[in-house]
Amino acid sequence: MAFQAKTKEFTSEVGNKYTFQNVMNSKQAEIVDEGTNAVGKVLNAKMMPLMLKHVVVSPAGLTMDEFNTWSELEEVTNEAFTFLRKGL
């Protein structure tokens, strides 16, 4: 079976719209390896930019500093990570 990208539309609590797209399993493994420590704890300073770069495809090119609040940044990147892991 060939990889077929899935997308998900997401609206944050403050009403901003985002589109997520999953990545191939090999890329997902790289992202998880890079964004977690030796015992699997997520490192926000590494994982959040990875989610914004590889999973959040619209709006494209977001950085952590473009969010008005930590709350929305955390909400969006957590939802993107859940989508990446579960495809839901």
C-alpha positions in Angstrom: 0.0 0.0 0.0 1.3 3.4 -0.9 1.3 6.3 1.5 -1.7 8.6 1.0 -1.6 11.9 2.9 -4.6 12.7 5.1 -5.7 16.2 6.1 -7.8 17.6 8.9 -9.3 21.1 9.3 -9.0 22.5 12.8 -10.4 25.6 14.4 -8.7 26.9 17.6 -10.8 28.1 20.5 -10.2 31.7 19.4 -11.5 30.9 16.0 -8.3 30.7 13.9 -8.4 28.0 11.2 -5.6 25.5 10.5 -5.1 22.6 8.1 -3.0 19.6 9.3 -1.5 17.0 7.0 0.2 13.8 8.1 3.6 12.7 6.9 5.1 9.3 6.0 6.0 6.9 8.8 9.7 7.4 8.3 9.3 11.2 8.7 7.1 10.8 11.7 9.8 8.6 13.4 12.3 11.4 12.7 10.0 14.0 14.2 9.4 12.0 17.3 13.1 11.2 17.8 14.0 14.9 17.3 11.2 16.3 19.5 11.6 14.0 22.5 14.3 13.3 25.1 15.8 9.9 25.9 12.8 8.8 27.9 10.2 10.0 25.4 9.2 13.3 27.1 8.1 15.9 24.5 10.5 18.9 24.4 8.3 21.9 23.5 11.1 24.0 22.1 11.9 21.3 19.6 8.5 19.6 19.0 6.3 22.7 18.5 8.4 24.0 15.6 8.4 20.5 14.0 4.6 20.4 14.2 4.4 23.9 12.6 6.8 23.0 9.9 5.7 19.5 8.9 2.1 19.0 10.0 0.4 22.5 10.0 0.2 23.1 6.2 -2.1 26.1 6.3 -1.3 28.7 7.1 2.1 27.7 5.9 5.4 28.7 7.5 4.1 29.5 11.0 6.6 30.0 13.8 6.0 29.8 17.5 6.3 33.6 17.9 3.5 34.3 15.5 0.9 33.1 18.0 -0.6 35.8 20.2 -0.8 33.4 23.2 1.0 30.4 24.5 -2.4 28.8 25.0 -3.2 28.8 21.3 0.3 27.7 20.3 0.0 24.8 22.7 -3.6 24.0 21.6 -2.7 23.9 17.9 0.6 22.0 18.2 -0.9 19.5 20.6 -3.8 18.9 18.2 -1.3 18.6 15.3 0.7 16.0 17.3 -2.4 14.0 18.1 -3.4 14.0 14.4 0.1 12.9 13.4 0.1 10.1 15.9 -3.4 8.8 15.4 -4.5 10.2 12.0 -7.7 11.5 13.5 
